Amino acid sequence: MNAGTAVRNALDECLTQARMQGAPALVMYLTAGFPDAASTRRWGPLLARSGAAIIEIGVPFSDPLGDGPTIQRSSQRALEAGMTLRGSMDLAAAIHSEVPAPIVLMSYCNPIFRMGVREFAGATAAAGATGVIVPDLPLEEAGELGEALMAAGVHLIYLLSPASTAVRIAATAKAATGFIYCMSVTGVTGARVALPEGLPTFLTRVRAATAVPLVVGFGVSRPEHLEQLRGVADGAVVASALVDLIERTPADARDHSIATFVEELHAACLGS
């Protein structure tokens, strides 16, 4: 029995419903504090109203090894404006107070360990977050954080890539809780024209090892990508494509552009 059996929250309910419908849950990413805190605070509920099933809030970090240029730029801008881990949690709490969509935090190890594992777990739960993704935390070193989050009723989300071995997939499947974040490519985040041809095979390998939901990220950016993931994945993360949209859109048109983009993605998830 893995740790996940001790945690059941809104994230599980959301992904269970998505699997039953055969439509991937749309996960939309925001960098906390980009381009400013007020925008993040406003856009969280906007994403949910427009069709996002889950909202991922990225804690800005100065050395985001798993993120491509787009997310790196947004993180740097947020840091320059004073955004912190505490500030990111405050934004998560404010968004949680308005929308039922589960919130997942994404942070690198350094801010978490500086705060302290148990304090972080408690603050995460208090902010209403249902899961935490830590891209630079190896499975072998995740025990303390995983236990603290489990005690707080929060999932620690593990990642796998197409390069993951059968041994790594089995070990991750045993520990997995909430969902497994399946990277569509080995490398960093960033919008891409097409999903890799080998993605279905990779997902089949992981699915054979676990019943835990599978959520695909890295490169998912277009409605046709969501259509391809119907019946294949339980969820899909759109991150860099949204940040790119924010960057290239005039400030007074961003709300409309974001809502339209998410509505199109959501329709693709449903096959409509």
C-alpha positions as CSV (number, residue, x, y, z in Angstrom):
1,M,0.0,0.0,0.0
2,N,1.5,3.3,-1.0
3,A,1.3,6.7,0.7
4,G,-1.4,7.8,-1.6
5,T,-4.0,5.6,0.1
6,A,-3.8,8.0,3.1
7,V,-4.6,11.1,1.1
8,R,-7.9,11.8,-0.6
9,N,-8.7,15.4,-1.5
10,A,-10.3,17.5,-4.3
11,L,-7.5,16.6,-6.7
12,D,-8.4,12.9,-6.6
13,E,-12.1,13.7,-7.2
14,C,-11.3,15.9,-10.2
15,L,-9.0,13.4,-11.9
16,T,-11.4,10.5,-11.1
17,Q,-14.2,12.4,-12.9
18,A,-11.9,13.2,-15.8
19,R,-11.0,9.5,-16.2
20,M,-14.7,8.5,-16.1
21,Q,-15.5,11.1,-18.9
22,G,-12.5,10.1,-21.0
23,A,-11.6,13.8,-21.2
24,P,-8.2,15.0,-19.9
25,A,-8.5,17.5,-17.0
26,L,-7.1,20.8,-18.2
27,V,-4.3,22.0,-15.9
28,M,-3.4,25.7,-16.5
29,Y,-0.2,27.1,-15.1
30,L,0.5,30.6,-13.7
31,T,3.8,31.9,-12.4
32,A,3.0,33.5,-9.1
33,G,3.6,37.2,-9.4
34,F,3.9,37.4,-13.2
35,P,3.5,40.0,-14.5
36,D,2.4,41.1,-11.0
37,A,0.6,39.6,-8.0
38,A,-2.7,41.3,-8.8
39,S,-2.8,39.7,-12.2
40,T,-2.2,36.2,-10.8
41,R,-4.9,36.8,-8.2
42,R,-7.3,37.8,-10.9
43,W,-6.4,35.2,-13.5
44,G,-6.7,32.2,-11.2
45,P,-10.5,32.4,-11.0
46,L,-10.6,33.5,-14.7
47,L,-8.9,30.2,-15.7
48,A,-11.3,28.2,-13.6
49,R,-14.4,30.0,-15.1
50,S,-13.0,29.4,-18.6
51,G,-12.6,25.7,-18.2
52,A,-9.4,24.9,-16.3
53,A,-10.1,21.9,-14.0
54,I,-6.9,22.3,-12.0
55,I,-4.7,25.4,-11.5
56,E,-1.0,25.0,-11.1
57,I,0.8,27.9,-9.4
58,G,4.6,28.1,-9.9
59,V,6.7,29.5,-7.2
60,P,9.3,31.7,-8.9
61,F,12.9,30.5,-8.4
62,S,16.2,32.0,-9.6
63,D,17.6,28.7,-11.0
64,P,14.6,26.8,-12.4
65,L,16.5,23.9,-14.0
66,G,13.4,22.2,-15.4
67,D,11.9,25.2,-17.1
68,G,12.6,26.6,-20.5
69,P,13.2,30.3,-21.4
70,T,9.5,31.3,-21.2
71,I,9.0,30.2,-17.6
72,Q,12.5,31.4,-16.7
73,R,11.6,34.9,-17.8
74,S,8.3,35.0,-16.0
75,S,10.0,33.7,-12.8
76,Q,12.8,36.3,-13.0
77,R,10.2,39.1,-13.5
78,A,8.2,37.9,-10.5
79,L,11.3,37.7,-8.3
80,E,12.3,41.2,-9.3
81,A,8.8,42.4,-8.2
82,G,9.3,40.8,-4.8
83,M,7.4,37.5,-5.1
84,T,8.3,34.8,-2.5
85,L,7.2,31.4,-1.5
86,R,5.0,32.9,1.2
87,G,3.6,35.3,-1.3
88,S,2.8,32.5,-3.7
89,M,1.0,30.7,-1.0
90,D,-1.0,33.8,-0.2
91,L,-2.1,34.0,-3.9
92,A,-3.0,30.3,-3.8
93,A,-5.1,30.9,-0.7
94,A,-6.9,33.9,-2.3
95,I,-7.7,31.9,-5.5
96,H,-8.8,28.9,-3.5
97,S,-11.3,31.1,-1.6
98,E,-13.0,31.9,-4.9
99,V,-13.0,28.7,-7.0
100,P,-13.5,25.0,-6.4
101,A,-10.8,23.9,-8.9
102,P,-7.9,22.1,-7.1
103,I,-4.7,24.1,-6.8
104,V,-1.3,22.5,-7.2
105,L,1.9,24.3,-6.2
106,M,5.1,23.8,-8.1
107,S,8.4,24.7,-6.3
108,Y,12.0,23.8,-6.4
109,C,13.7,22.3,-3.3
110,N,15.6,25.4,-2.1
111,P,12.6,27.6,-1.1
112,I,10.9,24.6,0.6
113,F,13.9,23.5,2.6
114,R,14.6,27.1,3.6
115,M,11.1,27.4,5.0
116,G,11.3,24.0,6.6
117,V,9.6,20.8,5.5
118,R,6.9,20.6,8.2
119,E,6.2,24.4,8.1
120,F,5.9,24.2,4.3
121,A,3.5,21.3,4.5
122,G,1.3,23.0,7.0
123,A,1.3,26.3,5.1
124,T,0.5,24.5,1.8
125,A,-2.5,22.8,3.3
126,A,-3.6,26.0,4.9
127,A,-3.5,27.8,1.5
128,G,-5.9,25.2,0.1
129,A,-3.4,23.5,-2.2
130,T,-4.0,19.8,-2.9
131,G,-0.7,18.8,-4.3
132,V,3.0,19.9,-4.7
133,I,5.3,19.3,-7.6
134,V,9.1,19.5,-6.9
135,P,11.0,18.9,-10.2
136,D,14.5,18.8,-8.6
137,L,13.6,16.4,-5.7
138,P,14.8,12.9,-6.4
139,L,12.4,10.1,-5.5
140,E,15.1,8.7,-3.2
141,E,15.3,11.9,-1.2
142,A,11.5,12.7,-1.0
143,G,10.6,10.7,2.1
144,E,10.6,13.5,4.6
145,L,8.7,16.0,2.5
146,G,6.3,13.3,1.3
147,E,5.5,12.2,4.9
148,A,5.0,15.8,6.0
149,L,2.6,16.6,3.1
150,M,0.7,13.3,3.5
151,A,0.1,14.2,7.2
152,A,-1.2,17.5,6.0
153,G,-3.5,15.9,3.4
154,V,-1.5,17.1,0.4
155,H,-0.1,15.0,-2.4
156,L,3.5,15.0,-3.4
157,I,3.6,14.6,-7.2
158,Y,6.4,12.7,-8.8
159,L,7.7,13.1,-12.4
160,L,8.7,10.6,-15.1
161,S,10.2,11.1,-18.5
162,P,10.3,9.1,-21.7
163,A,13.9,8.1,-20.6
164,S,12.7,6.6,-17.3
165,T,13.7,3.0,-16.9
166,A,11.3,0.2,-16.0
167,V,12.9,0.2,-12.5
168,R,12.3,3.9,-12.1
169,I,8.7,3.7,-13.4
170,A,8.0,0.8,-10.9
171,A,9.5,2.7,-8.0
172,T,7.6,5.9,-8.8
173,A,4.4,4.0,-9.3
174,K,4.8,2.5,-5.8
175,A,5.3,5.9,-4.2
176,A,2.9,7.9,-6.4
177,T,0.0,9.9,-5.0
178,G,-2.5,12.2,-6.6
179,F,-1.1,11.8,-10.1
180,I,2.2,11.1,-11.9
181,Y,3.5,14.0,-14.0
182,C,4.5,12.5,-17.3
183,M,6.9,14.7,-19.2
184,S,6.2,14.4,-22.9
185,V,9.9,15.0,-23.6
186,T,13.2,14.8,-21.8
187,G,14.4,18.3,-21.2
188,V,12.8,21.6,-20.2
189,T,9.4,23.1,-20.5
190,G,8.3,25.0,-23.6
191,A,5.5,25.2,-26.1
192,R,6.0,22.8,-29.1
193,V,4.3,22.4,-32.5
194,A,3.6,18.7,-32.1
195,L,3.6,16.1,-29.3
196,P,6.3,13.4,-29.6
197,E,5.3,10.4,-31.6
198,G,6.5,8.1,-28.8
199,L,4.3,9.7,-26.2
200,P,1.5,7.1,-26.3
201,T,4.0,4.3,-25.9
202,F,5.6,6.0,-22.9
203,L,2.2,6.5,-21.3
204,T,1.3,2.8,-21.9
205,R,4.5,1.8,-20.1
206,V,3.6,3.9,-17.1
207,R,-0.1,2.9,-17.1
208,A,0.9,-0.7,-17.0
209,A,2.6,-0.1,-13.6
210,T,-0.1,1.9,-11.8
211,A,-3.7,2.9,-11.6
212,V,-2.7,6.4,-10.4
213,P,-3.8,9.1,-12.8
214,L,-1.3,10.3,-15.5
215,V,-1.0,13.9,-16.3
216,V,1.1,15.0,-19.3
217,G,3.1,18.2,-19.4
218,F,6.1,19.8,-21.3
219,G,5.1,21.0,-24.7
220,V,1.3,20.8,-24.5
221,S,0.2,24.0,-26.0
222,R,-2.6,23.6,-28.7
223,P,-6.1,22.4,-28.9
224,E,-5.1,19.5,-31.2
225,H,-2.7,18.3,-28.5
226,L,-5.6,18.0,-26.0
227,E,-7.6,16.2,-28.6
228,Q,-4.7,13.7,-29.1
229,L,-4.6,13.1,-25.3
230,R,-8.3,12.2,-25.0
231,G,-8.6,8.6,-23.6
232,V,-4.8,8.5,-23.3
233,A,-4.0,10.8,-20.3
234,D,-6.1,11.8,-17.3
235,G,-4.9,15.4,-17.5
236,A,-2.7,17.8,-19.4
237,V,-0.7,20.8,-18.3
238,V,-0.5,24.0,-20.4
239,A,2.1,26.3,-19.1
240,S,4.6,28.0,-21.4
241,A,1.9,28.6,-24.1
242,L,-0.1,30.6,-21.6
243,V,2.9,32.6,-20.4
244,D,3.8,33.3,-24.1
245,L,0.3,34.6,-24.7
246,I,0.5,36.9,-21.7
247,E,3.8,38.3,-22.9
248,R,2.7,39.1,-26.4
249,T,-0.7,40.5,-25.6
250,P,-1.3,44.1,-24.6
251,A,-2.2,44.5,-21.0
252,D,-5.7,45.7,-21.6
253,A,-6.5,42.7,-23.8
254,R,-5.0,39.9,-21.7
255,D,-8.1,38.9,-19.8
256,H,-10.1,38.3,-22.9
257,S,-7.3,36.6,-24.7
258,I,-6.6,34.2,-21.8
259,A,-10.3,33.3,-21.4
260,T,-10.6,32.6,-25.1
261,F,-7.5,30.5,-25.2
262,V,-8.6,28.4,-22.2
263,E,-12.1,28.0,-23.6
264,E,-10.6,26.6,-26.8
265,L,-8.4,24.2,-24.9
266,H,-11.3,23.0,-22.7
267,A,-13.4,22.4,-25.7
268,A,-10.7,20.3,-27.2
269,C,-10.5,18.2,-24.0
270,L,-14.2,17.5,-24.3
271,G,-13.9,16.8,-28.0
272,S,-16.4,19.5,-28.8
